């Protein structure tokens, strides 16, 4: 082989190497490349040492690039990131081509070019051994961040899309009176001929508690392992929505089925994909309206079993009844609820206690509600409650047992009469759908206007804690170190919600202060009909529609309405029309919530907003926001906008996000889980009176505009869990009134801007949980004379140790990351 041919052979090897790396292609091409090197060694003895070195380098490249290829495909990365390596190889190619031009009369140049070729090989090896391994480590970390994003998305999207009802609830510590029922349930359920079992009992009897204990039982866990699905079901549930959410739980986004048969087919495929492991599906709180779903669960899949809880007995299915607690267990549970632990028991006569416990009829819910309502009360209140319970007549239509239970709960609500605002807050929980996970922030918006509670939410959350202490609601906090109450949520037992709705319905329609309406299909009430155009006089209105609702012509005439909550499930939803002119609705708070699996298109949005000139607070959840959002916001009263899980591309487009008129009173903007938010609109930076800007869980947000420095009155800037954000602009130094900065879980933000020191007079709090341990804190933070607290984790706490010694007011609070999953059992379905 001639010298020229050898050079061409070597050139082709280098070119092939560049192509392989550029395309991240390993398989057969890498094999052919190694084969070519070996062949060249055999034929070109003069260059054998160089070719052997190339062979060794390629052997090292192969596993590294293979891993990079796998990670890149998983992360959908582009090919440009290995461009420096490709450029290095291009230079090598030029060198090889020059070598190929050597002739006999320039043979004296061969040693020189041989040295350069050796240098090329060493350069490639060094580059690959160092840079590619670093790149691989970086990509792996990105992959871990991506995994974390998916986990958080599942949890938080679950909160809104209903997936929380698909997770196994937390184990219940020391349950009273369920040991024997649990043993009986296990005996019956594990029989070979049992594929579906209905656990039936009246409401408030503990069906969900027993089903939860069953799922956490050691024998059940060992048998079904990770294949335990716990699903809350509602009156409005459909087969498609159940299967949709099960697919989403398994990582499939927004599946669409052509009908129930198609959903049934896909569910069978999903279950078979988990075979041969046994599968347990728990359907909690099935109503007669949704019992048809059980017929769709007959699959020939070995090990697939279904446990159903329901108030009703369905004779066509095998069932087991759960009885109320016996007297001994009822008394134990009551004592646990009414008397504080480690405190002397108050001197309450035994006959009074026994009378109250007797009237609770063994219902765990009634026992705990009544017990907590009496905790710490004087003997007179105990005696009065005992007499009231004994004399109480039927409260609601239905069986005698149901009526007695409702009567017992109703009398416990009388204890709230001394706290009228707390009672009204309790009644407002029924404005949201059955089994809903209610954002405390939405309640704060309502109650600050209705009952003049403080805007920051202190009084509202205090009321929620009181309701939780009385077992009238459950308050769950998913993050304790964040500003405000965007991580606080509330759930309520559906029996209590039914009682609230019943009490509200006792008044004439015209006299109701709170009107709660549930619309099935298109059965719109007469007062909503455009033909009737009747007027209602409530201050609070809640309308919930099902998946079959499609009405496009309905109108609301409510001259006293202050708060409206619209809950819907359809992919397209037409908003109602409001009367304008002298009878214009004085609405102050609008909450629009979509309970489907993907953002919905909302019709009449501009028309609705243009007819509500008194609006102060807007909360939009899981809708596709139209481009006219900002151009429509022309009223002077708007104070707060909250956008959650929405599609914002059209609304935040530069051409459509122009604010036509100033919004002088807009103080707060919250944007949460808007995955298509890539850039913060510059128009928002023109809202110079803004005090709070919270952008959370927007994983594709890449940068903040320099114009953010125009927000001179901004006091709080929260950017937590925006994992795509790479840096903070130096313009933050112009936010002279900033008091709180939160960049928790912003893994790609590697430093605080040098201009952070310009915030010395007012910045009091920095939150940076989950930031990189290689984070850089500039010396300019020494100018932050008002800084009192830095919240971080164990990785980033050492970064602040040198500053703590100098900044005497500064306290570094190290927090361990805690993910609270207790709220997952709340379930909307």
Secondary structure, DSSP 8 states (H G I E B T S, - for coil): --HHHHHHHHHHHHHHHHHHHHHT--HHHHHHHHHHHHHHHHH-GGGHHHHHHHHHHHHHHHHHHHHHHHHHHHHT--GGGGHHHHHHHHHHHHHHHHHHT--GGGGGGHHHHHHHHHHHHHHHHHHIIIIIHHHHHHHHHHHHHHHHHHHHHHHHHHHHHSGGGGS-----TT-SS-HHHHHHHHHHHTSTT-SEEEEE--TTSSHHHHHHHHHHSHHHHHHHTT-EEEEE--TT--HHHHHHHHHHHTT--S---SSHHHHHHHHHHHHHHTTTS-EEEEEES--GGGTHHHHTT----TTEEEEEEESS--TTS-EEE-----HHHHHHHHHHHHS-TTS------HHHHHHHHHHTTT-HHHHHHHHHHHTT--HHHHHHHHHHHHH----SSS-HHHHHHHHHHHHHHGGGGGSHHHHHHHHHGGGS-TT--EEHHHHHHHHHHHS---TTSHHHHHHHHHHHHTTS-EEEES-SSSSTTTTEEEE--HHHHHHHHHHHHTS-GGG-SEEEEEE-TT---GGGBTTT--B---SEEEEEE-TT-----BEEB-TT--EEEEEE--SEEE--EE--GGG-----EEEEEE-SSS-EEEETHHHHHHT-TT--EEEEESEE--TTHHHH---S---EEEEES-B-TTTTSTTT---SS--TT--EEEEES-TT--B--GGGGG-TT--EEEEES-TT--B--GGGGG-TT--EEE-TT-TT-----GGGGG-TT--EEE-TT-TT--B--GGGGGGTTT--EEE-TT--TT-B--GGGGG-TT--EEEE-HHHHGGGHHHHTT-TT-EEEE-------GGGGG---
